Amino acid sequence: MSMESHTTNYSHTFIEIAEDCSIDEGVVPPLKGEKKSVANLQFEMVIDEPYRFTSDDVIYTVFARRNEVTESEWEEQRQAFFSKGQPCLRASPLTKTYGWGVHSDADGKVALYAAGSAEYERFLADDSIVKVKAMRSKKA
């Protein structure tokens, strides 16, 4: 019996920073205390290996690390995790707070681009790519 599976993956899409993002260029999420934040973990995973992981990979891996899911439980837990809808990278602190756009290629693999950079502006100007805004942090 297989569970229904939801996905957070996009393809040929650029997630722009949120309208209410308080900064206009990408910054590295600062460490706050001992435990790395969701933003720290997502940033490290994607910035070092652009277009290696899908959004689902990033979201689940960060969840699993923060919840200390063992390797033997990884597959089963991932299925259970995606059996219900999960917030996508539009809800990530990277796109909402830290000024990072997320590009998903044809295969759904993601890379980060700092707002204010030439690459970020190129994605905004490219009519062949779907653009969506990150979620606002505050209600309008």
DSSP file (Angstrom, degrees, kcal/mol; ACC not computed):
  #  RESIDUE AA STRUCTURE BP1 BP2  ACC     N-H-->O    O-->H-N    N-H-->O    O-->H-N    TCO  KAPPA ALPHA  PHI   PSI    X-CA   Y-CA   Z-CA
    1    1 A M              0   0    0      0, 0.0     2,-0.4     0, 0.0     0, 0.0   0.000 360.0 360.0 360.0 113.3    0.0    0.0    0.0
    2    2 A S        -     0   0    0      1,-0.0     2,-0.1     3,-0.0     3,-0.1  -0.766 360.0-127.8-100.1 141.5    1.7    3.2   -1.1
    3    3 A M        -     0   0    0     -2,-0.4     2,-0.1     1,-0.1    79,-0.0  -0.477  32.2 -97.9 -80.3 152.5    0.9    6.5    0.3
    4    4 A E        -     0   0    0     79,-0.2     2,-0.5    -2,-0.1    -1,-0.1  -0.443  43.0-141.6 -64.0 144.4    0.0    9.5   -1.9
    5    5 A S        -     0   0    0     -2,-0.1     2,-0.2    -3,-0.1    78,-0.2  -0.944  13.5-163.2-118.8 131.4    3.1   11.6   -2.4
    6    6 A H        -     0   0    0     76,-3.4     2,-0.3    -2,-0.5    78,-0.1  -0.653  10.9-153.0-100.8 162.7    3.2   15.4   -2.5
    7    7 A T        -     0   0    0     -2,-0.2    79,-0.1     2,-0.1    81,-0.1  -0.973  25.1-163.0-138.2 153.4    6.1   17.4   -3.9
    8    8 A T        +     0   0    0     -2,-0.3    81,-0.4    79,-0.1     2,-0.1   0.294  57.6 123.3-108.2   4.1    7.7   20.8   -3.4
    9    9 A N        -     0   0    0     79,-0.1     2,-0.3    46,-0.1    -2,-0.1  -0.386  37.5-174.8 -74.6 143.2    9.6   20.6   -6.6
   10   10 A Y        -     0   0    0     98,-0.2     2,-0.3    -2,-0.1    45,-0.2  -0.832   9.7-151.1-119.1 163.0    9.3   23.2   -9.4
   11   11 A S  S    S+     0   0    0     -2,-0.3    95,-0.2     1,-0.1    94,-0.2  -0.995  75.4   5.0-136.4 150.0   10.9   23.1  -12.9
   12   12 A H  S    S+     0   0    0     93,-0.7   118,-2.5    92,-0.4     2,-0.4   0.884 102.6 129.0  48.7  44.6   11.9   26.0  -15.1
   13   13 A T  E     -Ab 104 130A   0     91,-1.4    91,-3.2   116,-0.2     2,-0.5  -0.960  49.1-156.1-133.3 145.6   11.0   28.3  -12.2
   14   14 A F  E     -Ab 103 131A   0    116,-3.0   118,-2.2    -2,-0.4     2,-0.7  -0.982  11.5-150.6-121.2 120.7   12.6   31.2  -10.3
   15   15 A I  E     -Ab 102 132A   0     87,-3.3    87,-1.8    -2,-0.5   118,-0.2  -0.818  18.5-152.6 -90.1 114.7   11.5   32.0   -6.8
   16   16 A E  E     - b   0 133A   0    116,-3.1   118,-1.8    -2,-0.7     3,-0.1  -0.427  29.1 -87.9 -80.5 159.1   12.0   35.7   -6.2
   17   17 A I        -     0   0    0    116,-0.2    79,-0.2     1,-0.1    -1,-0.1  -0.289  58.6 -85.2 -62.7 155.5   12.6   37.1   -2.8
   18   18 A A    >   -     0   0    0     77,-2.3     3,-1.9   117,-0.2   117,-0.1  -0.256  31.5-120.2 -62.9 147.9    9.5   38.0   -0.8
   19   19 A E  T 3  S+     0   0    0    115,-0.5    -1,-0.1     1,-0.3   117,-0.1   0.839 115.3  46.4 -57.2 -33.4    8.0   41.5   -1.4
   20   20 A D  T 3  S+     0   0    0    118,-0.1    -1,-0.3   115,-0.1     2,-0.2   0.191  77.0 134.6 -99.5  18.4    8.5   42.3    2.3
   21   21 A C    <   -     0   0    0     -3,-1.9    76,-0.1     1,-0.1    77,-0.1  -0.515  51.3-145.3 -64.3 130.0   12.1   41.0    2.5
   22   22 A S  S    S+     0   0    0     -2,-0.2     2,-0.3    74,-0.2    -1,-0.1   0.543  76.2  59.3 -82.6  -5.3   13.9   43.7    4.4
   23   23 A I        -     0   0    0     74,-0.2    76,-0.1     1,-0.1     3,-0.1  -0.889  63.7-153.2-121.6 155.8   17.2   43.4    2.5
   24   24 A D  S    S+     0   0    0     -2,-0.3     2,-0.3     1,-0.1    -1,-0.1   0.271  76.8  49.2-115.2  12.6   17.9   43.7   -1.2
   25   25 A E  S    S-     0   0    0     91,-0.1    91,-0.2    75,-0.0    75,-0.1  -0.991  92.4 -93.6-146.1 149.4   20.9   41.5   -1.6
   26   26 A G        -     0   0    0     89,-1.0     2,-0.3    -2,-0.3    73,-0.2  -0.287  40.9-174.0 -62.8 134.6   21.6   38.0   -0.5
   27   27 A V        -     0   0    0     71,-2.6    73,-0.1    67,-0.2    88,-0.0  -0.954  32.4-105.0-126.3 149.4   23.4   37.5    2.8
   28   28 A V        -     0   0    0     -2,-0.3    12,-0.1     1,-0.1    11,-0.0  -0.563  45.8-108.1 -69.5 128.1   24.7   34.3    4.4
   29   29 A P        -     0   0    0      0, 0.0    -1,-0.1     0, 0.0     2,-0.1  -0.392  38.4-122.1 -59.8 128.3   22.3   33.3    7.3
   30   30 A P        -     0   0    0      0, 0.0     2,-0.3     0, 0.0     7,-0.2  -0.401  21.4-110.7 -72.6 148.4   24.1   34.0   10.5
   31   31 A L        -     0   0    0     -2,-0.1     2,-0.5     5,-0.1     5,-0.1  -0.615  29.0-164.9 -75.2 135.0   24.7   31.2   13.1
   32   32 A K        -     0   0    0      3,-0.3     3,-0.2    -2,-0.3     2,-0.1  -0.895  56.2 -39.1-123.9 100.2   22.6   31.7   16.2
   33   33 A G  S    S-     0   0    0     -2,-0.5    -1,-0.1     1,-0.2     0, 0.0  -0.365  96.3 -47.7  81.1-164.2   23.8   29.5   19.0
   34   34 A E  S    S+     0   0    0     -2,-0.1     2,-0.4    -3,-0.1    -1,-0.2   0.886 114.2  71.4 -77.0 -42.8   25.1   25.9   18.7
   35   35 A K  S    S-     0   0    0     -3,-0.2    -3,-0.3     1,-0.1     2,-0.1  -0.627  84.9-120.8 -86.3 130.6   22.4   24.3   16.5
   36   36 A K        -     0   0    0     -2,-0.4    -5,-0.1    -5,-0.1    -1,-0.1  -0.415  28.7-126.3 -68.4 141.6   22.2   25.3   12.9
   37   37 A S     >  -     0   0    0     -7,-0.2     4,-2.5    -2,-0.1     5,-0.2  -0.285  25.8-102.0 -79.8 169.3   19.0   26.9   11.7
   38   38 A V  H  > S+     0   0    0      1,-0.2     4,-2.9     2,-0.2     5,-0.3   0.921 126.2  52.5 -54.4 -45.0   16.8   25.7    8.8
   39   39 A A  H  > S+     0   0    0      1,-0.2     4,-2.6     2,-0.2    -1,-0.2   0.919 108.7  48.9 -60.3 -45.1   18.3   28.6    6.9
   40   40 A N  H  > S+     0   0    0      2,-0.2     4,-2.6     1,-0.2     5,-0.2   0.937 114.6  44.7 -58.8 -48.3   21.9   27.6    7.7
   41   41 A L  H  X S+     0   0    0     -4,-2.5     4,-2.1     2,-0.2    -2,-0.2   0.915 115.3  46.2 -66.9 -44.4   21.3   24.0    6.7
   42   42 A Q  H  X S+     0   0    0     -4,-2.9     4,-2.1    -5,-0.2     5,-0.3   0.933 114.1  49.7 -62.4 -45.0   19.4   24.8    3.4
   43   43 A F  H  X S+     0   0    0     -4,-2.6     4,-3.0    -5,-0.3     5,-0.4   0.944 111.8  46.6 -59.8 -50.9   22.0   27.4    2.5
   44   44 A E  H  X S+     0   0    0     -4,-2.6     4,-1.2     1,-0.2    -1,-0.2   0.894 112.6  50.9 -60.0 -40.8   25.0   25.1    3.1
   45   45 A M  H  < S+     0   0    0     -4,-2.1     4,-0.5    -5,-0.2    -1,-0.2   0.902 121.1  30.6 -65.3 -41.8   23.4   22.3    1.1
   46   46 A V  H  < S+     0   0    0     -4,-2.1    66,-0.2    -5,-0.2     3,-0.2   0.855 113.8  56.2 -90.9 -37.4   22.5   24.3   -2.0
   47   47 A I  H  < S+     0   0    0     -4,-3.0    -3,-0.2    -5,-0.3    -2,-0.1   0.870 110.3  46.6 -66.8 -35.0   25.3   27.0   -2.2
   48   48 A D  S  < S+     0   0    0     -4,-1.2    -1,-0.2    -5,-0.4    -2,-0.2   0.745 125.8  27.4 -79.0 -23.2   28.0   24.4   -2.2
   49   49 A E  S >> S-     0   0    0     -4,-0.5     3,-1.5    -3,-0.2     4,-0.5  -0.534  79.1-165.2-140.1  70.4   26.4   22.1   -4.8
   50   50 A P  T 34 S+     0   0    0      0, 0.0    61,-0.3     0, 0.0    -3,-0.1  -0.280  75.7   9.1 -60.1 141.3   24.1   24.1   -7.1
   51   51 A Y  T 34 S+     0   0    0     59,-2.7    60,-0.1     2,-0.2    58,-0.1   0.719 100.1 103.5  61.8  25.5   21.8   22.0   -9.2
   52   52 A R  T <4 S+     0   0    0     -3,-1.5     2,-0.3    58,-0.5    -1,-0.1   0.777  76.5  44.2 -96.6 -35.9   22.6   18.8   -7.4
   53   53 A F  S  < S-     0   0    0     -4,-0.5    57,-3.0    57,-0.4    -2,-0.2  -0.785  72.1-132.2-114.4 151.0   19.4   18.6   -5.2
   54   54 A T  B  >  -D  109   0B   0     -2,-0.3     4,-2.2    55,-0.3    55,-0.2  -0.482  37.2-104.4 -84.9 168.2   15.7   19.0   -5.8
   55   55 A S  H  > S+     0   0    0     53,-0.8     4,-3.0     1,-0.2     5,-0.3   0.913 124.6  54.6 -57.0 -43.7   13.6   21.1   -3.5
   56   56 A D  H  > S+     0   0    0      1,-0.2     4,-2.6     2,-0.2     5,-0.3   0.911 106.8  51.3 -57.7 -42.4   12.2   17.9   -2.0
   57   57 A D  H  > S+     0   0    0      2,-0.2     4,-2.5     1,-0.2     5,-0.2   0.931 113.5  44.2 -59.1 -46.4   15.8   16.7   -1.3
   58   58 A V  H  X S+     0   0    0     -4,-2.2     4,-2.3     2,-0.2     5,-0.2   0.946 115.6  46.1 -65.8 -49.6   16.6   20.0    0.5
   59   59 A I  H  X S+     0   0    0     -4,-3.0     4,-1.9     1,-0.2    -2,-0.2   0.915 117.9  42.2 -63.8 -44.0   13.4   20.2    2.5
   60   60 A Y  H  X S+     0   0    0     -4,-2.6     4,-3.3    -5,-0.3     5,-0.2   0.931 112.6  52.4 -70.6 -43.6   13.5   16.6    3.6
   61   61 A T  H  X S+     0   0    0     -4,-2.5     4,-2.6    -5,-0.3     5,-0.2   0.911 111.3  47.4 -58.8 -43.2   17.2   16.4    4.4
   62   62 A V  H  X S+     0   0    0     -4,-2.3     4,-2.5    -5,-0.2    -1,-0.2   0.926 113.4  48.3 -64.8 -43.8   17.0   19.5    6.6
   63   63 A F  H  X S+     0   0    0     -4,-1.9     4,-1.8    -5,-0.2    -2,-0.2   0.946 113.1  48.2 -57.7 -48.9   13.9   18.0    8.4
   64   64 A A  H  <>S+     0   0    0     -4,-3.3     5,-2.5     1,-0.2     4,-0.2   0.893 112.8  47.4 -62.8 -41.9   15.7   14.7    8.8
   65   65 A R  H ><5S+     0   0    0     -4,-2.6     3,-1.0    -5,-0.2    -1,-0.2   0.928 113.5  47.1 -65.8 -44.5   18.9   16.3   10.2
   66   66 A R  H 3<5S+     0   0    0     -4,-2.5    -1,-0.2     1,-0.2    -2,-0.2   0.787 118.0  42.5 -69.1 -25.8   17.1   18.5   12.6
   67   67 A N  T 3<5S-     0   0    0     -4,-1.8    -1,-0.2    -5,-0.2    -2,-0.2   0.263 109.1-122.9-104.6  10.8   14.9   15.6   13.8
   68   68 A E  T < 5 -     0   0    0     -3,-1.0     2,-0.4    -4,-0.2    -3,-0.2   0.867  38.9-176.8  51.3  46.6   17.8   13.1   14.0
   69   69 A V      < -     0   0    0     -5,-2.5    -1,-0.2    -6,-0.1     2,-0.1  -0.601  24.8-124.7 -71.4 128.9   16.3   10.6   11.6
   70   70 A T    >>  -     0   0    0     -2,-0.4     3,-1.2     1,-0.1     4,-0.8  -0.391  16.7-114.1 -76.3 156.2   18.6    7.6   11.3
   71   71 A E  G >4 S+     0   0    0      1,-0.3     3,-0.7     2,-0.2     4,-0.4   0.848 116.2  57.8 -57.9 -35.9   19.9    6.5    8.0
   72   72 A S  G 34 S+     0   0    0      1,-0.2     4,-0.3     2,-0.1    -1,-0.3   0.777 111.3  42.2 -67.6 -25.1   17.9    3.2    8.3
   73   73 A E  G <> S+     0   0    0     -3,-1.2     4,-3.0     1,-0.1     5,-0.3   0.514  88.1 100.3 -94.2  -6.8   14.7    5.1    8.7
   74   74 A W  H <X S+     0   0    0     -4,-0.8     4,-2.4    -3,-0.7     5,-0.2   0.876  82.9  40.3 -51.3 -56.1   15.4    7.6    6.0
   75   75 A E  H  > S+     0   0    0     -4,-0.4     4,-2.2     2,-0.2    -1,-0.2   0.932 118.7  45.4 -63.4 -48.4   13.4    6.2    3.0
   76   76 A E  H  > S+     0   0    0     -4,-0.3     4,-2.1     1,-0.2    -1,-0.2   0.918 115.2  47.6 -62.5 -43.7   10.3    5.2    5.1
   77   77 A Q  H  X S+     0   0    0     -4,-3.0     4,-2.9     1,-0.2    -1,-0.2   0.867 108.9  54.7 -65.7 -36.4   10.3    8.6    6.9
   78   78 A R  H  X S+     0   0    0     -4,-2.4     4,-2.4    -5,-0.3    -1,-0.2   0.924 108.0  49.4 -64.0 -43.1   10.7   10.5    3.7
   79   79 A Q  H  < S+     0   0    0     -4,-2.2     4,-0.3     1,-0.2    -2,-0.2   0.931 113.8  45.5 -59.9 -45.6    7.6    8.7    2.3
   80   80 A A  H >< S+     0   0    0     -4,-2.1     3,-1.1     1,-0.2     4,-0.4   0.901 110.5  54.6 -63.7 -41.6    5.7    9.6    5.4
   81   81 A F  H >< S+     0   0    0     -4,-2.9     3,-0.8     1,-0.3    -2,-0.2   0.914 113.4  40.7 -58.9 -45.9    6.9   13.2    5.4
   82   82 A F  T 3< S+     0   0    0     -4,-2.4   -76,-3.4     1,-0.2    -1,-0.3   0.355  89.2  90.0 -89.4   7.0    5.7   13.7    1.8
   83   83 A S  T <  S+     0   0    0     -3,-1.1     2,-0.3    -4,-0.3    -1,-0.2   0.691  96.9  40.3 -73.4 -16.2    2.4   11.9    2.3
   84   84 A K  S <  S-     0   0    0     -3,-0.8   -78,-0.2    -4,-0.4     0, 0.0  -0.929 108.5 -85.9-125.1 157.2    1.1   15.3    3.4
   85   85 A G        -     0   0    0     -2,-0.3    -2,-0.1   -80,-0.1   -77,-0.1  -0.247  43.1-161.0 -60.6 145.1    1.9   18.6    1.8
   86   86 A Q        -     0   0    0    -79,-0.1     2,-0.1    -4,-0.1   -79,-0.1  -0.934  29.2 -95.1-125.4 149.7    5.0   20.4    2.9
   87   87 A P        -     0   0    0      0, 0.0   -79,-0.1     0, 0.0     2,-0.0  -0.421  44.5-139.9 -62.1 136.9    6.0   24.1    2.6
   88   88 A C    >   -     0   0    0     -2,-0.1     3,-2.1   -81,-0.1     4,-0.1  -0.176  35.8 -81.1 -88.1-174.5    8.1   24.7   -0.4
   89   89 A L  G >  S+     0   0    0    -81,-0.4     3,-1.0     1,-0.3     6,-0.4   0.605 121.5  77.4 -68.4  -9.7   11.2   26.9   -0.8
   90   90 A R  G 3  S+     0   0    0      1,-0.2    45,-2.8    44,-0.1    -1,-0.3   0.752  98.9  45.4 -65.3 -22.1    8.8   29.9   -1.3
   91   91 A A  G <  S+     0   0    0     -3,-2.1    -1,-0.2    43,-0.2    -2,-0.2   0.349  89.5 120.0-100.2   3.9    8.4   29.6    2.5
   92   92 A S  S X> S-     0   0    0     -3,-1.0     4,-2.0     1,-0.1     3,-0.5  -0.382  71.4-128.2 -69.8 144.4   12.2   29.2    3.2
   93   93 A P  H 3>>S+     0   0    0      0, 0.0     4,-2.5     0, 0.0     5,-2.0   0.769 108.5  66.7 -61.0 -22.9   13.9   31.8    5.4
   94   94 A L  H 345S+     0   0    0      3,-0.2     6,-2.5     1,-0.2     5,-0.2   0.921 110.8  31.7 -63.6 -42.2   16.4   32.1    2.5
   95   95 A T  H <45S+     0   0    0     -3,-0.5   -77,-2.3    -6,-0.4    39,-0.2   0.750 126.7  42.6 -86.9 -25.4   13.8   33.6    0.2
   96   96 A K  H  <5S+     0   0    0     -4,-2.0   -74,-0.2   -79,-0.2    41,-0.2   0.833 133.7   6.5 -88.8 -34.8   11.8   35.4    2.8
   97   97 A T  T  <5S+     0   0    0     -4,-2.5    -3,-0.2    -5,-0.2   -74,-0.2   0.747 123.2  50.4-120.6 -38.2   14.5   36.9    5.0
   98   98 A Y  S   <S-     0   0    0     -5,-2.0   -71,-2.6     2,-0.1    -3,-0.1   0.392  98.7-113.3-100.6   3.6   18.0   36.5    3.7
   99   99 A G        +     0   0    0    -73,-0.2    16,-2.8    -6,-0.2     2,-0.5   0.822  62.7 142.8  79.1  32.4   17.6   37.8    0.1
  100  100 A W  E     - C   0 114A   0     -6,-2.5     2,-0.3    14,-0.2    14,-0.2  -0.925  36.2-153.5-112.0 128.1   18.2   34.6   -2.0
  101  101 A G  E     - C   0 113A   0     12,-3.4    12,-2.5    -2,-0.5     2,-0.5  -0.664  13.9-142.2 -87.5 153.0   16.3   33.7   -5.1
  102  102 A V  E     -AC  15 112A   0    -87,-1.8   -87,-3.3    -2,-0.3     2,-0.5  -0.973   9.7-161.6-122.3 121.7   16.0   30.0   -6.0
  103  103 A H  E     -AC  14 111A   0      8,-2.5     8,-1.6    -2,-0.5     2,-0.5  -0.883   2.0-161.1-101.8 131.1   16.2   28.7   -9.6
  104  104 A S  E     -AC  13 110A   0    -91,-3.2   -91,-1.4    -2,-0.5   -92,-0.4  -0.954  13.9-148.8-108.3 125.0   14.8   25.3  -10.4
  105  105 A D    >   -     0   0    0      4,-2.6     3,-2.0    -2,-0.5   -93,-0.7  -0.050  40.7 -77.4 -81.0-171.4   16.1   23.8  -13.7
  106  106 A A  T 3  S+     0   0    0      1,-0.3    -1,-0.1   -95,-0.2    -2,-0.0   0.785 133.8  48.1 -59.9 -29.2   14.2   21.5  -16.1
  107  107 A D  T 3  S-     0   0    0      2,-0.1    -1,-0.3   -56,-0.0     3,-0.1   0.354 120.0-107.1 -93.8   4.9   14.9   18.5  -13.7
  108  108 A G  S <  S+     0   0    0     -3,-2.0   -53,-0.8     1,-0.3     2,-0.3   0.574  70.9 146.0  81.1   8.4   13.8   20.4  -10.6
  109  109 A K  B     -D   54   0B   0    -55,-0.2    -4,-2.6   -58,-0.1    -1,-0.3  -0.604  38.2-139.0 -80.9 142.3   17.3   20.8   -9.3
  110  110 A V  E     +C  104   0A   0    -57,-3.0   -59,-2.7    -2,-0.3   -58,-0.5  -0.709  23.3 178.9-112.2 153.7   17.9   24.0   -7.4
  111  111 A A  E     -C  103   0A   0     -8,-1.6    -8,-2.5    -2,-0.3     2,-0.3  -0.975  25.9-122.2-142.9 153.7   20.5   26.7   -7.1
  112  112 A L  E     -C  102   0A   0     -2,-0.3     2,-0.4   -66,-0.2   -10,-0.2  -0.773  21.3-172.7-100.2 141.8   20.7   30.0   -5.0
  113  113 A Y  E     -C  101   0A   0    -12,-2.5   -12,-3.4    -2,-0.3     2,-0.2  -0.992  25.3-122.5-135.3 127.8   21.2   33.4   -6.5
  114  114 A A  E >   -C  100   0A   0     -2,-0.4     3,-2.0   -14,-0.2     6,-0.4  -0.457  29.6-113.2 -70.4 132.1   21.7   36.5   -4.4
  115  115 A A  T 3  S+     0   0    0    -16,-2.8   -89,-1.0     1,-0.3     3,-0.1  -0.360 105.8  33.6 -57.2 144.1   19.2   39.3   -4.9
  116  116 A G  T 3  S+     0   0    0      1,-0.3    -1,-0.3   -91,-0.2     2,-0.1   0.290  93.7 119.7  88.9 -10.9   21.0   42.3   -6.5
  117  117 A S  S <> S-     0   0    0     -3,-2.0     4,-2.1     1,-0.1    -1,-0.3  -0.480  75.9-117.2 -85.6 159.8   23.4   40.0   -8.5
  118  118 A A  H  > S+     0   0    0      1,-0.2     4,-2.1     2,-0.2     5,-0.1   0.884 116.4  53.1 -60.5 -39.7   23.6   40.0  -12.3
  119  119 A E  H  > S+     0   0    0      2,-0.2     4,-2.1     1,-0.2    -1,-0.2   0.920 107.4  50.6 -63.6 -43.8   22.5   36.4  -12.3
  120  120 A Y  H  > S+     0   0    0     -6,-0.4     4,-1.9     1,-0.2    -1,-0.2   0.931 111.6  48.0 -58.5 -46.8   19.4   37.2  -10.2
  121  121 A E  H  X S+     0   0    0     -4,-2.1     4,-1.8     1,-0.2    -1,-0.2   0.856 107.6  56.6 -64.1 -35.4   18.5   40.0  -12.6
  122  122 A R  H  X S+     0   0    0     -4,-2.1     4,-0.9     1,-0.2    -1,-0.2   0.906 106.4  49.3 -62.8 -41.8   19.0   37.8  -15.6
  123  123 A F  H >< S+     0   0    0     -4,-2.1     3,-0.7     1,-0.2    -1,-0.2   0.913 109.1  52.6 -63.7 -41.2   16.4   35.3  -14.3
  124  124 A L  H 3< S+     0   0    0     -4,-1.9    -1,-0.2     1,-0.2    -2,-0.2   0.870 112.3  45.8 -61.1 -35.7   13.9   38.1  -13.7
  125  125 A A  H 3< S+     0   0    0     -4,-1.8     2,-0.8    -5,-0.1    -1,-0.2   0.605  88.8 100.0 -84.0 -12.2   14.4   39.3  -17.3
  126  126 A D    X<  -     0   0    0     -4,-0.9     3,-1.4    -3,-0.7    -1,-0.0  -0.658  52.5-168.5 -83.7 108.8   14.1   35.8  -18.8
  127  127 A D  T 3  S+     0   0    0     -2,-0.8    -1,-0.2     1,-0.3     4,-0.1   0.602  81.0  68.6 -72.5 -10.6   10.6   35.3  -20.2
  128  128 A S  T 3  S+     0   0    0      2,-0.1     2,-0.4     0, 0.0    -1,-0.3   0.549  90.1  75.6 -84.6  -5.4   11.1   31.6  -20.7
  129  129 A I  S <  S-     0   0    0     -3,-1.4     2,-0.2    -6,-0.2  -116,-0.2  -0.893  83.1-124.6-110.5 134.1   11.2   31.0  -16.9
  130  130 A V  E     -b   13   0A   0   -118,-2.5  -116,-3.0    -2,-0.4     2,-0.5  -0.553  27.3-152.0 -71.1 135.8    8.2   31.0  -14.6
  131  131 A K  E     +b   14   0A   0     -2,-0.2     2,-0.3  -118,-0.2  -116,-0.2  -0.945  18.5 172.6-114.6 133.7    8.6   33.5  -11.8
  132  132 A V  E     -b   15   0A   0   -118,-2.2  -116,-3.1    -2,-0.5     2,-0.3  -0.982  27.6-124.1-132.5 147.6    6.9   33.2   -8.4
  133  133 A K  E     -b   16   0A   0     -2,-0.3  -116,-0.2  -118,-0.2  -115,-0.2  -0.632  27.8-109.7 -89.2 149.4    7.4   35.3   -5.3
  134  134 A A        -     0   0    0   -118,-1.8  -115,-0.5    -2,-0.3   -43,-0.2  -0.327  50.4 -83.8 -65.3 158.8    8.5   33.9   -2.0
  135  135 A M        -     0   0    0    -45,-2.8  -117,-0.2  -117,-0.1    -1,-0.1  -0.353  47.4-109.6 -64.6 144.4    5.8   34.0    0.7
  136  136 A R        -     0   0    0      1,-0.1    -1,-0.1    -3,-0.1   -40,-0.1  -0.441  14.6-141.2 -70.3 150.1    5.5   37.3    2.6
  137  137 A S  S    S+     0   0    0    -41,-0.2     2,-0.3    -2,-0.1    -1,-0.1   0.820  85.7  40.3 -80.0 -32.5    6.6   37.2    6.3
  138  138 A K  S    S-     0   0    0     -3,-0.0     2,-0.2     2,-0.0  -118,-0.1  -0.843  93.2-102.9-117.7 152.5    3.8   39.4    7.4
  139  139 A K              0   0    0     -2,-0.3    -2,-0.1     1,-0.1    -1,-0.0  -0.505 360.0 360.0 -68.4 140.6    0.1   39.5    6.5
  140  140 A A              0   0    0     -2,-0.2    -1,-0.1    -4,-0.0    -2,-0.0   0.493 360.0 360.0 -71.5 360.0   -0.6   42.4    4.1
